[in-house]
Amino acid sequence: LSALEPVDEVIVGSDPDPALNFRTEFSRIKPAILAVTQDDQYEDVKRTLCAEVGASYVSLPKSLGYEPVSTTEIRNKVSAVTEAPLRVDFAGGWLDVPRFSREGAYIVNCSITPKVSLSNWPYEQRSGVGGSGAWALLQGKDAVSAELGNLVGWQDPAVIMETGLCVWRSGPKPILDLKVNPDFLQGKMALFWTGVQHETRELANMERDYDLLVKGAAIGRRAVLSQDLNLLAEAVNLTHEVQLKEGMDPLPSFGEVAKKYCGSGHGGYAVYLFDHQRPEGTNWMAIEPYLGQFPS
């Protein structure tokens, strides 16, 4: 405090009276004003002291003219990551939303590159690949709480921070069931942009076949355990069947073994899986699975 230009002197009170532990120094300095906050519990004795030295007692409101920043928020911003992967979800979407969760069910997803940063974002926005969760992490926020506060699920920040090909237990908070190296997906994935943004929160309460989502996620879990691309494709296609029943438009075919809309669908990106090296020349975005430390 003493290093601040407007501050002439810093006093640490040492008097025994807890209400006026600064009495000795206050009487010596004889300031013009004693400023306190409106919740001051010792107004009477402080007014008496002010009268003794000719000072004015001034009570100030605690409310600020700007949004306060806690030390926790400052610490989070200082330690915020500078870049993050995004994610694709293969099966069990919506089962990470607490009100839609099913005991014994799973969510299957994978972190992906290219990575994003606050200054470099190579993906479309509101596109179903976990951008809002990554954005919260990049700003130093508790991204899981931020997503749940938006009445959507926790899977995006969970897999972005965990990285790899993951299976999560459906429930009110992220619990990792298993995780494997996703190298067998290298060169086998692409994102197709449908040309339409979406808003997950607006789509959450639509009717959908949750039983089929649970079935697809169970198959997806077996696929992760065995690192079986064909079994994973079966889980993805079953999940896409739920999306079509929900009213989403059919997706174009490019020789893939599986495809589905990312996230809540009804626009955004669609993820495509190939059982061979991803074809060239199609209007899509090449992505790769990512396994690493977070933050990197």
C-alpha positions in Angstrom: 0.0 0.0 0.0 2.8 2.4 0.9 4.1 2.0 -2.7 1.0 3.6 -4.1 1.5 7.2 -5.1 -1.6 8.6 -3.3 -0.7 6.9 0.0 1.4 9.1 2.4 1.7 6.6 5.3 0.5 3.1 6.2 -0.3 2.4 9.8 -0.8 -1.0 11.5 -2.9 -0.5 14.6 -1.5 -1.9 17.9 -3.9 -0.6 20.5 -5.7 -3.3 22.6 -9.3 -2.0 21.9 -10.5 -4.0 18.9 -12.9 -1.2 17.9 -10.1 1.4 18.0 -6.8 -0.4 17.6 -5.6 2.6 15.6 -6.5 5.2 18.4 -2.9 6.2 19.2 -1.8 6.8 15.6 -5.1 8.5 14.7 -4.7 11.0 17.6 -1.1 11.6 16.5 -1.9 12.2 12.8 -5.2 14.1 13.3 -6.6 13.3 9.8 -9.5 15.3 8.4 -11.6 12.2 7.6 -12.2 8.8 9.0 -13.7 6.8 6.1 -15.6 3.5 6.9 -18.0 1.2 5.1 -21.7 1.3 5.8 -21.5 -2.0 7.7 -19.1 -0.5 10.3 -20.0 -2.1 13.7 -18.3 0.6 15.9 -19.8 3.8 14.6 -20.5 5.4 18.0 -17.0 5.0 19.4 -15.4 6.1 16.1 -17.6 9.2 16.0 -16.5 10.1 19.5 -12.9 9.7 18.5 -13.4 11.9 15.4 -14.9 14.6 17.6 -11.9 14.5 19.9 -9.5 15.3 17.0 -11.8 17.4 14.8 -12.1 14.7 12.0 -15.2 14.0 10.0 -16.8 10.5 10.1 -17.7 9.4 6.6 -19.7 6.2 5.8 -19.3 4.8 2.3 -21.4 2.2 0.5 -19.8 -1.2 -0.1 -21.3 -1.5 -3.6 -18.8 -0.6 -6.4 -19.4 1.2 -9.6 -17.9 -1.8 -11.5 -18.0 -5.5 -11.5 -15.8 -6.8 -8.6 -13.1 -9.3 -9.3 -12.3 -11.9 -6.7 -8.8 -13.1 -5.9 -9.9 -16.5 -7.2 -10.9 -15.0 -10.5 -7.5 -13.2 -10.7 -5.7 -16.5 -10.0 -7.7 -18.4 -12.6 -6.9 -15.8 -15.2 -3.2 -15.8 -14.4 -3.1 -19.6 -14.7 -5.5 -19.8 -17.7 -4.3 -22.0 -20.6 -3.2 -20.4 -23.8 -4.5 -23.1 -26.2 -6.9 -26.0 -26.0 -8.1 -28.9 -28.2 -11.8 -29.2 -29.1 -13.8 -32.4 -29.2 -16.0 -34.7 -31.2 -18.7 -36.8 -29.5 -19.3 -40.3 -30.9 -22.1 -41.6 -28.7 -24.1 -40.9 -25.6 -24.7 -37.2 -26.3 -27.2 -35.6 -24.0 -26.5 -38.2 -21.3 -24.0 -35.7 -19.8 -26.8 -33.3 -19.2 -27.8 -33.9 -15.5 -31.6 -34.0 -16.1 -31.2 -36.4 -18.9 -28.6 -38.7 -17.4 -29.1 -42.5 -17.0 -27.5 -44.7 -14.4 -25.3 -47.2 -16.0 -25.1 -45.3 -19.3 -22.0 -43.7 -20.9 -20.7 -40.9 -23.1 -18.0 -41.5 -25.7 -15.9 -38.6 -27.0 -12.4 -37.6 -28.2 -10.3 -34.5 -28.0 -9.2 -33.2 -31.4 -6.8 -30.8 -33.2 -6.3 -28.2 -34.6 -6.2 -26.5 -31.2 -7.7 -23.2 -30.5 -6.6 -20.0 -28.6 -8.3 -16.7 -27.9 -6.5 -15.2 -31.0 -6.7 -18.2 -33.3 -9.9 -20.1 -33.8 -10.0 -22.1 -37.0 -13.5 -23.6 -36.5 -16.9 -22.2 -37.1 -18.7 -20.9 -34.0 -21.7 -22.5 -32.4 -20.9 -25.6 -34.4 -21.1 -28.6 -31.9 -17.4 -29.3 -31.2 -17.1 -27.9 -27.7 -16.2 -24.4 -28.4 -18.0 -22.8 -25.5 -16.3 -25.1 -23.0 -12.8 -24.4 -24.6 -13.5 -20.6 -24.6 -14.4 -20.7 -20.9 -11.1 -22.6 -20.1 -9.1 -20.1 -22.1 -10.6 -17.3 -20.0 -9.6 -19.0 -16.8 -13.1 -20.0 -15.8 -14.5 -23.2 -14.2 -15.7 -24.5 -17.5 -17.7 -27.4 -16.1 -19.7 -25.1 -13.9 -20.1 -22.6 -16.7 -21.6 -25.3 -19.0 -23.9 -26.6 -16.4 -24.9 -23.0 -15.6 -26.0 -22.8 -19.2 -28.2 -25.8 -18.7 -26.2 -28.0 -21.0 -23.8 -30.9 -20.3 -20.3 -31.2 -18.9 -18.7 -33.5 -21.5 -17.0 -30.7 -23.6 -14.7 -29.3 -20.9 -14.3 -32.7 -19.3 -12.7 -34.3 -22.4 -10.9 -31.2 -23.5 -9.1 -31.2 -20.1 -8.6 -35.0 -20.0 -7.7 -35.4 -23.7 -7.7 -38.7 -25.6 -10.5 -41.1 -26.5 -12.7 -41.3 -23.4 -15.7 -43.0 -22.0 -17.6 -41.2 -19.2 -20.3 -42.3 -16.8 -23.6 -40.6 -17.3 -24.5 -38.5 -14.3 -24.6 -35.1 -12.7 -20.8 -34.6 -12.9 -17.9 -36.0 -15.0 -16.6 -39.3 -13.9 -14.1 -41.0 -16.3 -14.8 -44.6 -16.9 -11.9 -45.4 -19.3 -9.5 -43.7 -21.6 -7.3 -45.0 -24.4 -4.7 -43.7 -26.9 -6.7 -42.6 -30.0 -3.9 -43.2 -32.5 -6.0 -45.7 -34.4 -8.2 -42.8 -35.5 -5.3 -40.9 -37.1 -6.2 -39.8 -40.6 -9.6 -41.3 -40.3 -11.8 -38.3 -39.3 -13.1 -35.1 -40.9 -15.6 -32.4 -40.1 -18.2 -31.4 -42.6 -19.7 -27.9 -42.2 -23.5 -27.9 -42.7 -23.6 -24.2 -43.2 -25.9 -23.6 -40.2 -25.1 -22.6 -36.7 -27.0 -24.0 -33.8 -27.8 -23.2 -30.1 -27.6 -26.3 -27.8 -29.7 -24.8 -25.0 -32.6 -24.2 -27.4 -32.5 -27.8 -28.6 -32.1 -29.5 -25.3 -35.8 -30.2 -24.5 -36.7 -31.7 -27.9 -38.1 -35.3 -27.8 -35.5 -37.9 -28.7 -34.9 -41.7 -28.3 -32.8 -41.8 -25.2 -32.9 -45.6 -25.1 -31.2 -45.8 -28.4 -28.7 -43.2 -27.3 -27.9 -45.5 -24.3 -27.6 -48.5 -26.6 -25.2 -46.7 -29.0 -23.0 -45.5 -26.1 -22.7 -49.0 -24.8 -21.5 -50.2 -28.2 -19.1 -47.2 -28.3 -17.7 -48.2 -24.9 -16.9 -51.7 -26.2 -15.3 -50.1 -29.3 -13.0 -48.0 -27.1 -12.1 -51.0 -25.0 -11.0 -52.9 -28.1 -9.9 -49.9 -30.1 -12.1 -51.2 -32.9 -12.9 -48.7 -35.6 -15.8 -50.7 -37.1 -17.5 -51.1 -33.8 -17.1 -47.4 -33.1 -18.6 -46.7 -36.5 -21.6 -48.8 -35.5 -22.0 -46.7 -32.4 -21.8 -43.5 -34.4 -24.3 -44.6 -37.0 -26.8 -45.7 -34.3 -26.4 -42.3 -32.7 -27.1 -40.7 -36.1 -30.2 -42.8 -36.4 -31.4 -41.0 -33.2 -30.6 -37.7 -34.8 -32.6 -38.5 -38.0 -35.6 -39.6 -35.9 -35.3 -36.2 -34.1 -35.8 -34.5 -37.5 -32.3 -33.6 -38.6 -31.6 -33.5 -42.3 -29.8 -36.5 -43.9 -26.0 -35.9 -44.4 -24.2 -36.3 -47.7 -22.1 -39.4 -48.2 -18.3 -39.4 -49.0 -17.5 -43.1 -48.8 -17.4 -43.0 -45.0 -18.1 -45.9 -42.6 -20.0 -43.6 -40.2 -21.2 -40.1 -39.8 -23.3 -38.0 -37.3 -24.0 -34.4 -36.4 -21.7 -33.1 -33.7 -23.1 -32.1 -30.4 -26.8 -31.2 -30.4 -26.9 -31.2 -34.2 -29.6 -29.5 -36.3 -26.7 -27.8 -38.1 -23.1 -27.2 -37.1 -20.4 -29.7 -38.0 -20.9 -33.4 -38.7 -18.1 -35.8 -38.0 -17.2 -38.4 -40.6 -15.3 -41.7 -40.0 -13.4 -43.6 -42.7 -11.9 -47.1 -42.6 -9.1 -45.9 -44.8 -7.1 -42.7 -45.2 -9.5 -39.7 -45.3 -10.2 -38.8 -49.0 -8.8 -35.5 -50.3 -10.6 -32.8 -52.2 -13.8 -32.7 -50.3 -15.0 -29.5 -48.7 -14.3 -30.5 -45.1 -11.9 -29.8 -42.3 -9.3 -32.5 -41.5 -9.1 -33.2 -37.8 -6.9 -35.5 -35.8 -7.3 -37.2 -32.4 -5.3 -35.6 -29.6 -3.7 -37.1 -26.5 -1.5 -35.0 -24.3 -1.1 -32.9 -21.2 -3.6 -30.2 -20.3 -2.6 -27.5 -20.3 0.0 -28.3 -22.9 
